[in-house]
């Protein structure tokens, strides 16, 4: 699974931040890794230098193999917290997404015995 990390100029996009967030997201989504082709993580500070509570945003888009993208967003006071919330929400959405496919698969009808 390929992971792409993006940040705006007001969020420290250093390797340390990117690695830390990518590691946290990979841990939360590890059980879906074989069914996802790519993750895109976008972090930003919505009001820049002004400050304020819950102004950090994280959006994660997952691309399931052969399916439509699934995207979630979360806000928090810290970028790491926003990423953790978004990863948790995405794990729930992917569980429902993949679970529906499993529930609606039908086995071939067994041969009737007379």
N, C-alpha and C positions, 0 to 999 in steps of 0.2 A: 504494500500500500504506500503510495506516494503522499507525502505531506508537504503542503506549501504554506509558508507563514508570511503574512503581510502585516505591516503596521504603518500608521501615519507618522508624520514628522513630530507630533507632540508626545508620542509614546516612545520610550527608549527601545529601539529595534535592534538592540545589541544581540550578539550570539547567545549570551547568557539567558536573556529573557526568552528568546525564541526556543532555545533548547529546553528550558524549564517548562514552558507552556506546552511544547510538543510532547514532552515526556508525560506530563500529567494527562493530556488528551489521549495519548496512545494507551496509557494504563486503563483509563475508563472505557475505552472502546476496543480493547484487546480481543474480546470474544467475537467481534464482527470483522476482524482484520482480513480474513480470507474471503469475505463477501463484499469488500469495498475496494475500489480501484484508487480513489484519491480522497484526501481531506484538504480543504482550504480553510485556514484559520486567519481571520482578520481581527486585529485589535486596534482600538483607537480611543483617544480622549476626546469626548464630544464637545467640550467647551474649552479645550486648550489650557492656557495658563491661568484662567479665571478660577479654577478649583471648584470644589463643591462635592457633595455626596453623590455616589452612584453615577459618576460621569464617565467611568471607563466602560467600554463596550467590547464584547467579543462575539463575533459571528462565526459559526462553523458550518461549512457545507460539506456533506458527505455524498460521495457518488457511488451508489451501489452498482455492482456489476450488472449490466443489462437493464438498469432501471433509471427512474427519474431521480434527480438530486433531492436530498433532504437537508433543510437548512434550519438552524435555530440561532437565536440571539439572546444574550444576557447582559445585564448591567450590574456593576458593583463599584465600590470605592477604590478597589485595587484591580489591576489588570489580571493578576493571578486568580483572584476570586471570581471575576467575570468569566474567565476561561473554564474554571472548575464547574461553575453553574451551567454554562453552555454545554460542556461535555456531558454532564449528568442528564440534562434535558435531551440531548441528542441520543444518548444511550437508551432512554425510555422510548423515544420516537422510533429508533431503529428496531427495538424489541417488538414494538407493535407492527412496524413495516414488514419485518421478516416473519414474524409470528403469523400474520394474516395469510401469507403465502403457504406456510406449513399447514395451517388449519384448513385451507381450501383445496388441498391436493386430495384427489380421490384415487384410491387404489382400483385396479381393474376388478370388475365384478367376478367373484369366484364362480367356477363352473357349477351349475346346478346338479345335484345328485338325485337321481330318481330311483 
